[in-house]
Amino acid sequence: MSAHRPTVVIGFIGVQLDRARGPERWSRWRPTVGLCQHEDLLVSRFELIFDPRHEPLAREVMADMRTCSPETQVNLVPMPVRDPWDFQEVYEALYDWVRAYPFDAEAEDYLIHLTTGTHVAQICWYLLNEARYLPARILQTSPPRGTNRGDTPAGEYSIIDLDLSKYDRIATRFAQEQEQTLDFLKSGIATRNPAFNRLIGQIEQVAVNSSHPMLLTGPTGAGKSLLASRIYELRQQRSGLAGRFVEVNCATLRGDQAMSALFGHRKGSFTGAQTDRPGLLKEADKGLIFLDEIGELGADEQAMLLRAVEDKTFLPLGSDKPVRSDFQLIAGTNRDLRAEVVRGTFREDLLARINLWTFALPGLAERREDIGPNLDYELERLSRGQRKQVRFNKEARDRFLKFALSAEARWSANFRDLNAAVTRLATLAPRGRITEECVEAEIGRLKDAWLRPGEEGEATVPCKLLPSLLGEEACAEIDPFDLVQLEHVVQVCRDSVSLSDAGRKLFTVSRKSKAKSNDADRLKKYLARFELSWARCAGDTRRKT
């Protein structure tokens, strides 16, 4: 206790423990009176809370406290509670008193006497103290030890500070448990990207402490579905979530099928509805539903979902009786839903309900430092599934990571690309060893898969003439579009008798709109952009003009 500040104790009277009359009351342990009998605990003020029905007992206890500790100011605090075992009634009574009490933590030390009062009252004290409504520590008392209890009627006491950060062992244990939780959300992958690790830390806090909707954004294949299932498992462990995990890809739902799948239907509500169907929202009752690609839902489904999120009720197709489902929601999207709101394809009020907690998952290309750990994870997972050991040669792994970390690797489908690559490598690996040859073949497959429509790979760009004119290094610095065009221009020059002849062939359309055309000059200036001349392009067999 502070040597400079007075100590204030707050506590209920012990209706049974504090009750004693006659001379024997000084030989019995009475928790409230005993607090004033400790030589090393000077109580300056005692706020003694009692039910008005026990006022005579409260006054007897106050008199005895003054006898053994005249310097202690005892304040009787009447607090009428009809049922001391009614949690709501007790909490509200204590909350109102605490909010009105003039605490001065700079001038006084406060202790809550937890030994007296019902278990309900003890729980309420804990909750109020943990929520920082009162700046106090917990005071526990116990009867004297041993057989000669009459020699020490004061008993024993201990003081507990609920600020757990002050207890090194507890704080260390909490830190370890949080690290284990983060590791769980990351599927045990030792990710190295600082921004992603901070993001997972924020998601962990929300997943444990909030049941409000969450919105996971990010490109296709960024891991939204896996993360949603991990959040569900975490809430099962830490929050007692009892229902199922239901995953829905909204891009697969259309028309009546969407309404029926999400909200259910009654028999005969539409053609083919031969039986009742509960709907996926009902199946997620007491559990969690993950609506992936929520931006694909139609206007009617969005309106019905908004009501379900707000009221936990909805109408199945063909029914006029609402169904209740107490589900938790995680939504996923690869779209910019704010832009969809502007375009009128997504409801603004629904977005406002689901984006209280929004987390943007980066694509694989944005966290390339995590490719190595994810590569090992995918290979280990695949090995377990196939029940055979598959490993990289050192040179093969180094070659794959060199490519994976380079700008050549687009990873357009994110982790789906990486998973597919590992699957192919493991399947084709001779005797379970992935070689450099396997890796080179896989790199070729990935490059081909990442070519966009109309785009040609580097090997298909026709560069038969240009390397001898410009050199391989110079060609590598020119865009494929310009390479194709320049290669054609050089070929026309080779097939023409003069600079003017080549110009007429190349500008055969645009020259018709000009009153006076100078095809040779236009071609000469174009070639000069690449430090070429007609003589070099035409070769020694052509005349110079």
C-alpha positions in Angstrom: 0.0 0.0 0.0 1.1 3.6 -0.6 2.7 5.2 2.5 1.4 8.6 1.5 -2.2 8.0 0.3 -5.2 6.9 2.4 -6.7 3.4 1.8 -10.4 3.1 1.0 -12.1 -0.3 1.2 -15.4 -1.0 -0.6 -17.4 -4.1 0.3 -20.7 -5.8 1.2 -21.5 -6.7 4.7 -21.2 -10.4 5.4 -24.7 -11.3 6.5 -23.6 -14.6 7.9 -19.9 -14.2 8.5 -20.0 -10.8 10.1 -22.9 -11.7 12.4 -21.8 -12.3 16.1 -23.0 -11.0 19.5 -21.7 -10.9 23.0 -18.1 -11.2 24.2 -17.3 -14.1 21.9 -17.6 -11.8 18.9 -14.0 -10.7 19.5 -12.7 -14.2 19.4 -14.4 -15.2 16.1 -13.1 -14.3 12.6 -15.5 -11.7 11.1 -14.1 -10.7 7.6 -15.3 -7.0 7.7 -14.3 -6.3 11.3 -11.1 -8.3 10.8 -9.9 -5.9 8.1 -9.7 -3.2 10.8 -7.6 -5.4 13.1 -4.5 -5.8 10.8 -1.5 -3.7 12.0 0.0 -3.6 8.5 -3.2 -2.5 6.8 -4.5 0.9 7.8 -8.0 1.5 6.5 -8.8 5.2 6.3 -12.3 4.8 5.0 -14.7 1.8 4.6 -17.7 2.0 2.3 -19.9 -0.7 3.8 -22.7 -1.7 1.4 -25.7 -3.4 2.9 -29.3 -4.2 2.1 -31.7 -2.0 4.2 -33.2 -5.1 5.6 -29.9 -5.8 7.4 -29.4 -2.3 8.8 -29.2 -3.4 12.5 -26.4 -5.8 11.6 -24.6 -3.1 9.6 -24.7 -0.7 12.6 -23.3 -3.4 14.9 -20.5 -4.1 12.6 -19.8 -0.4 12.2 -19.6 0.0 16.0 -17.2 -2.9 16.3 -15.0 -1.5 13.5 -14.8 1.8 15.2 -13.9 0.1 18.5 -10.9 -1.8 17.1 -9.9 1.0 14.6 -11.0 4.5 15.7 -9.1 6.1 12.9 -11.2 4.3 10.3 -14.2 6.3 8.9 -17.1 3.8 8.2 -19.8 4.9 5.8 -22.9 2.9 5.6 -24.2 2.5 2.0 -27.7 1.2 1.8 -28.3 -0.6 -1.5 -31.7 -2.2 -1.8 -31.7 -5.4 -4.0 -34.7 -7.6 -4.1 -32.9 -10.7 -5.2 -29.1 -10.7 -4.5 -28.8 -13.7 -7.0 -30.3 -11.7 -9.9 -27.3 -10.8 -12.0 -28.9 -7.9 -13.9 -30.3 -6.3 -10.7 -27.1 -6.6 -8.8 -24.9 -5.3 -11.7 -27.2 -2.3 -12.3 -27.2 -1.4 -8.6 -23.4 -1.5 -8.4 -22.9 0.2 -11.7 -25.1 3.1 -10.7 -23.3 3.5 -7.4 -19.8 3.2 -9.0 -20.7 5.8 -11.7 -21.8 8.3 -9.0 -18.9 7.7 -6.6 -16.2 10.5 -6.5 -13.1 8.3 -7.1 -9.8 10.2 -6.9 -7.1 7.7 -7.9 -4.4 10.3 -7.6 -5.2 10.9 -3.9 -6.4 7.6 -2.6 -5.9 3.8 -3.0 -9.0 1.7 -3.5 -9.6 -1.9 -2.6 -12.7 -4.1 -3.3 -13.4 -6.6 -0.5 -14.4 -9.7 -2.5 -14.8 -12.1 0.4 -18.3 -10.9 1.4 -21.4 -10.7 -0.8 -22.9 -13.4 -3.1 -21.1 -15.0 -6.0 -23.1 -12.8 -8.3 -21.8 -9.7 -6.5 -18.3 -11.0 -6.8 -18.7 -11.5 -10.6 -20.1 -8.0 -10.9 -17.2 -6.5 -9.0 -14.8 -8.3 -11.4 -16.6 -7.0 -14.5 -16.7 -3.4 -13.3 -13.1 -3.5 -12.3 -11.9 -5.1 -15.5 -13.9 -2.5 -17.5 -12.1 0.3 -15.6 -15.2 1.7 -14.1 -13.5 1.8 -10.7 -9.7 2.2 -10.2 -9.4 -0.5 -7.5 -7.5 -3.7 -6.7 -9.1 -6.9 -5.3 -8.9 -7.6 -1.6 -9.4 -11.1 -0.4 -9.6 -12.2 3.3 -9.6 -15.6 4.9 -9.9 -17.0 8.5 -6.7 -17.5 10.6 -4.8 -20.7 9.9 -4.1 -23.3 12.5 -6.0 -24.5 15.6 -5.6 -21.4 17.8 -7.9 -19.2 15.8 -8.8 -17.2 18.8 -5.2 -15.9 19.0 -5.5 -14.2 15.5 -9.1 -13.1 14.9 -8.0 -10.7 12.2 -7.3 -13.6 9.8 -5.3 -13.1 6.7 -5.6 -10.9 3.6 -4.1 -10.7 0.1 -4.3 -8.0 -2.6 -4.7 -8.8 -6.3 -4.1 -6.3 -9.1 -6.3 -7.2 -12.1 -3.8 -5.4 -14.4 -2.4 -8.6 -15.8 0.4 -6.8 -17.7 2.1 -6.4 -14.3 2.4 -10.2 -13.9 5.3 -11.3 -16.1 4.5 -15.0 -16.2 0.8 -14.4 -17.1 1.7 -11.7 -19.7 4.3 -14.1 -21.2 1.7 -16.9 -21.4 -0.9 -14.6 -23.0 1.7 -13.5 -25.5 2.5 -17.1 -26.3 -1.2 -18.0 -26.7 -1.7 -15.0 -29.0 1.2 -16.1 -31.1 -0.3 -19.5 -31.3 -3.6 -18.0 -32.4 -1.9 -15.9 -35.1 -0.1 -19.0 -36.3 -3.4 -20.9 -36.4 -5.0 -18.1 -38.6 -2.0 -18.3 -40.9 -2.3 -22.2 -41.1 1.1 -22.6 -39.5 2.9 -20.8 -42.3 5.8 -18.6 -41.1 4.9 -15.6 -43.2 7.5 -12.8 -43.4 5.5 -9.9 -44.9 5.2 -7.3 -42.2 2.0 -5.8 -43.5 0.3 -9.2 -43.8 1.4 -10.2 -40.3 -0.1 -6.9 -38.9 -3.3 -7.6 -40.8 -3.6 -11.1 -39.3 -3.0 -9.5 -35.8 -5.9 -7.2 -36.3 -8.2 -10.0 -37.7 -7.3 -12.1 -34.6 -8.5 -9.3 -32.2 -11.8 -8.8 -34.1 -12.4 -12.6 -34.5 -12.1 -13.1 -30.7 -13.8 -10.0 -29.5 -16.5 -9.3 -32.0 -19.4 -11.2 -33.6 -20.3 -8.4 -36.0 -20.0 -9.0 -39.8 -16.6 -9.0 -41.4 -15.7 -8.2 -45.0 -12.7 -9.8 -46.6 -11.6 -8.2 -49.9 -8.8 -9.1 -52.3 -8.2 -10.8 -55.6 -9.4 -14.3 -56.5 -7.2 -16.9 -54.9 -5.8 -14.6 -52.1 -7.0 -17.0 -49.4 -10.3 -15.5 -48.3 -12.1 -18.8 -48.0 -9.4 -20.5 -46.0 -9.1 -17.5 -43.6 -12.9 -17.5 -43.1 -12.9 -21.1 -42.1 -10.0 -20.5 -39.7 -11.9 -17.6 -38.1 -14.9 -19.9 -37.6 -12.7 -22.5 -35.9 -11.1 -19.9 -33.7 -14.5 -18.6 -32.6 -15.6 -22.2 -31.9 -12.6 -22.6 -29.5 -12.7 -19.2 -27.9 -16.3 -17.9 -28.1 -18.3 -21.2 -27.9 -19.8 -20.9 -31.4 -22.0 -23.9 -31.6 -23.4 -24.1 -35.1 -22.0 -25.1 -38.5 -19.6 -23.3 -40.9 -21.5 -22.8 -44.2 -19.7 -21.6 -47.3 -21.5 -20.2 -50.3 -20.1 -18.9 -53.6 -22.6 -16.3 -54.6 -21.4 -16.3 -58.2 -23.1 -19.6 -58.6 -26.5 -18.4 -57.5 -29.0 -17.0 -59.9 -32.7 -16.1 -59.9 -35.1 -18.3 -57.8 -32.1 -20.7 -57.2 -30.4 -17.9 -55.3 -33.4 -17.0 -53.1 -34.1 -20.7 -52.5 -30.5 -21.6 -51.7 -30.0 -18.8 -49.2 -33.4 -18.3 -47.6 -35.1 -21.6 -48.3 -38.6 -22.3 -49.8 -41.9 -23.9 -49.1 -43.2 -26.8 -51.0 -45.0 -25.7 -54.2 -43.6 -22.1 -54.1 -42.2 -22.6 -57.7 -42.0 -25.3 -60.3 -39.9 -28.1 -59.0 -40.2 -27.2 -55.3 -41.6 -30.6 -54.3 -40.4 -30.4 -50.6 -39.6 -27.7 -48.0 -36.0 -26.4 -48.0 -34.5 -24.7 -44.9 -32.0 -22.6 -46.8 -28.3 -22.0 -46.0 -28.9 -19.1 -43.7 -31.0 -21.4 -41.5 -28.4 -24.1 -41.6 -25.9 -21.5 -40.3 -28.0 -20.9 -37.2 -25.8 -20.5 -34.1 -22.8 -20.8 -36.5 -21.1 -18.8 -39.3 -21.9 -18.3 -43.0 -19.2 -17.2 -45.5 -20.8 -15.5 -48.5 -17.9 -15.4 -51.0 -18.2 -13.0 -54.0 -21.1 -11.3 -52.3 -21.0 -8.6 -55.0 -22.6 -11.2 -57.4 -25.9 -11.3 -55.5 -28.9 -9.8 -57.3 -30.9 -6.8 -56.0 -33.7 -9.0 -54.4 -31.2 -11.2 -52.6 -29.4 -8.2 -51.3 -32.6 -6.7 -49.8 -33.5 -10.0 -48.2 -30.0 -10.4 -46.8 -30.0 -6.9 -45.3 -33.1 -7.8 -43.3 -31.5 -11.1 -42.2 -28.3 -9.4 -41.0 -30.2 -6.7 -39.1 -33.1 -8.7 -37.6 -31.8 -12.3 -37.9 -35.1 -13.1 -39.6 -36.1 -13.7 -43.3 -39.0 -15.0 -45.3 -38.5 -18.3 -47.3 -39.9 -18.3 -50.8 -43.6 -19.0 -50.7 -44.0 -18.4 -46.9 -45.6 -15.6 -45.0 -44.0 -16.6 -41.7 -40.5 -15.3 -40.9 -37.8 -17.7 -40.0 -35.2 -16.9 -37.4 -31.5 -17.7 -37.6 -28.9 -16.3 -35.3 -25.9 -16.6 -37.7 -22.6 -14.8 -37.8 -21.5 -13.4 -41.2 -18.2 -13.1 -43.1 -18.5 -11.8 -46.7 -15.8 -12.0 -49.4 -15.4 -10.1 -52.6 -12.8 -9.3 -55.3 -14.8 -6.3 -56.4 -14.7 -2.7 -55.3 -18.1 -2.6 -53.6 -18.0 1.2 -53.2 -17.7 1.5 -56.9 -20.6 -1.0 -57.3 -22.7 1.2 -55.1 -22.0 4.2 -57.3 -23.0 2.1 -60.4 -26.2 1.1 -58.6 -25.4 -2.7 -58.6 -24.9 -3.0 -54.8 -27.0 -1.7 -52.0 -25.3 1.1 -50.0 -27.2 0.1 -46.8 -26.1 -3.5 -47.1 -22.5 -2.4 -47.6 -22.8 -0.2 -44.5 -23.9 -3.3 -42.5 -21.2 -5.7 -43.6 -18.1 -3.4 -43.7 -17.8 -2.6 -40.0 -14.7 -4.7 -40.1 -13.1 -4.7 -43.6 -9.7 -6.4 -44.3 -8.0 -6.3 -47.6 -6.0 -9.5 -48.3 -3.0 -8.8 -50.6 -2.3 -11.0 -53.6 0.7 -13.3 -53.7 2.6 -11.0 -56.0 2.3 -8.3 -53.3 4.0 -10.5 -50.7 6.6 -12.4 -52.6 8.7 -12.9 -49.5 6.0 -15.3 -48.3 6.3 -17.5 -51.4 9.1 -19.6 -49.8 7.1 -20.5 -46.7 4.0 -21.1 -48.6 5.9 -23.3 -51.1 7.1 -25.5 -48.2 3.6 -25.6 -46.7 1.9 -26.6 -50.0 4.5 -29.3 -50.6 4.1 -30.7 -47.1 0.3 -30.7 -47.3 0.4 -32.4 -50.7 2.8 -35.0 -49.3 0.5 -35.8 -46.5 -2.5 -36.1 -48.8 -0.6 -38.4 -51.2 1.0 -40.3 -48.4 4.4 -40.1 -50.0 7.4 -37.9 -49.4 8.1 -35.3 -52.1 11.1 -33.0 -51.9 13.0 -30.4 -54.0 16.6 -30.8 -55.0 18.4 -27.7 -53.6 19.2 -26.4 -57.1 15.6 -27.0 -58.2 14.2 -25.2 -55.2 16.6 -22.2 -55.8 15.6 -22.1 -59.4 11.9 -22.1 -58.7 12.2 -19.4 -56.1 14.3 -17.2 -58.3 11.6 -17.3 -60.9 8.8 -17.0 -58.4 10.3 -13.9 -56.9 11.0 -12.2 -60.2 8.8 -9.8 -62.2 8.3 -12.6 -64.7 6.0 -14.4 -62.3 2.6 -12.7 -62.5 0.8 -15.0 -60.0 -2.5 -13.8 -61.5 -4.5 -16.5 -59.7 -2.5 -16.0 -56.5 -2.3 -19.0 -54.2 -4.3 -21.1 -56.7 -1.4 -20.8 -59.1 1.1 -21.8 -56.5 -1.0 -24.7 -55.4 -1.4 -25.9 -59.0 2.3 -25.6 -59.6 3.3 -27.6 -56.6 0.7 -30.2 -57.5 2.1 -30.6 -60.9 5.7 -30.7 -59.7 4.9 -33.3 -57.0 3.0 -35.5 -59.4 5.7 -35.5 -62.1 8.7 -35.7 -59.8 10.7 -38.8 -60.5 10.9 -41.0 -57.3 9.7 -38.1 -55.2 12.5 -35.7 -56.0 11.7 -32.4 -57.9 14.6 -31.7 -60.3 15.7 -28.6 -62.2 14.3 -30.2 -65.3 10.9 -30.5 -63.6 11.1 -26.8 -62.5 12.0 -25.5 -66.0 9.1 -27.4 -67.5 6.7 -26.0 -64.8 8.0 -22.4 -65.4 7.1 -22.8 -69.1 3.6 -24.0 -68.1 3.1 -21.0 -65.8 4.3 -18.5 -68.4 1.9 -19.9 -71.0 -1.0 -19.9 -68.5 -0.4 -16.2 -67.7 -0.4 -15.0 -71.3 -3.4 -12.7 -71.8 -5.8 -13.1 -74.8 -4.0 -11.8 -77.9 -0.6 -11.7 -76.1 2.3 -13.7 -77.5 5.1 -15.1 -75.4 8.7 -14.0 -75.9 9.6 -17.1 -77.9 6.8 -16.4 -80.5 7.9 -12.8 -81.3 9.3 -13.0 -84.9 12.8 -11.7 -84.5 14.6 -13.3 -87.4 16.1 -10.1 -88.8 16.4 -7.7 -85.9 19.0 -9.5 -83.8 21.6 -9.3 -86.5 20.8 -5.6 -87.0 20.4 -4.4 -83.4 21.9 -7.2 -81.3 20.1 -9.5 -78.7 20.5 -7.0 -75.8 19.0 -4.1 -77.8 16.0 -6.3 -78.9 15.4 -7.2 -75.2 14.9 -3.5 -74.5 12.1 -3.1 -77.1 8.5 -3.8 -76.3 7.1 -6.9 -78.1 4.6 -4.7 -79.9 7.4 -2.5 -81.5 9.5 -5.6 -82.2 6.7 -7.2 -84.3 6.1 -3.9 -86.2 9.8 -3.2 -86.8 10.5 -6.7 -87.9 7.8 -6.3 -90.6 9.2 -2.9 -91.7 12.7 -4.4 -92.1 11.3 -7.3 -94.1 9.5 -4.8 -96.5 12.7 -2.9 -96.9 14.5 -6.2 -97.8 11.8 -6.9 -100.4 11.8 -3.4 -102.0 14.0 -1.8 -104.6 14.2 1.6 -103.0 13.4 3.6 -99.9 10.5 5.2 -101.7 9.2 1.8 -102.9 9.3 0.5 -99.4 7.5 3.7 -98.1 4.7 3.3 -100.7 4.1 -0.3 -99.6 4.1 0.6 -95.9 1.9 3.7 -96.1 -0.4 2.6 -98.9 -3.6 3.7 -97.1 -2.6 6.8 -95.2 -0.9 8.3 -98.2 -4.2 8.6 -100.1 -5.5 11.2 -97.6 -2.4 13.5 -98.1 -2.3 16.1 -100.9 1.5 15.6 -101.1 3.0 12.5 -99.6 6.7 11.9 -98.8 6.7 8.2 -98.0 10.5 8.0 -98.1 10.9 10.7 -95.5 8.3 9.1 -93.2 10.0 5.7 -93.4 13.5 7.3 -92.9 12.3 9.0 -89.7 10.7 5.8 -88.3 13.9 3.8 -88.8 15.9 6.6 -87.1 13.9 6.0 -83.9 15.8 2.7 -83.6 19.1 4.0 -85.0 18.6 2.2 -88.3 19.0 3.3 -91.9 17.7 2.2 -95.2 21.1 0.9 -96.2 21.4 -1.3 -93.1 17.8 -2.6 -93.4 18.0 -3.3 -97.2 21.5 -4.9 -97.2 24.2 -4.7 -99.7 22.0 -6.0 -102.6 19.8 -2.9 -102.5 20.3 0.6 -104.1 20.6 3.6 -101.9 18.3 6.5 -102.6 
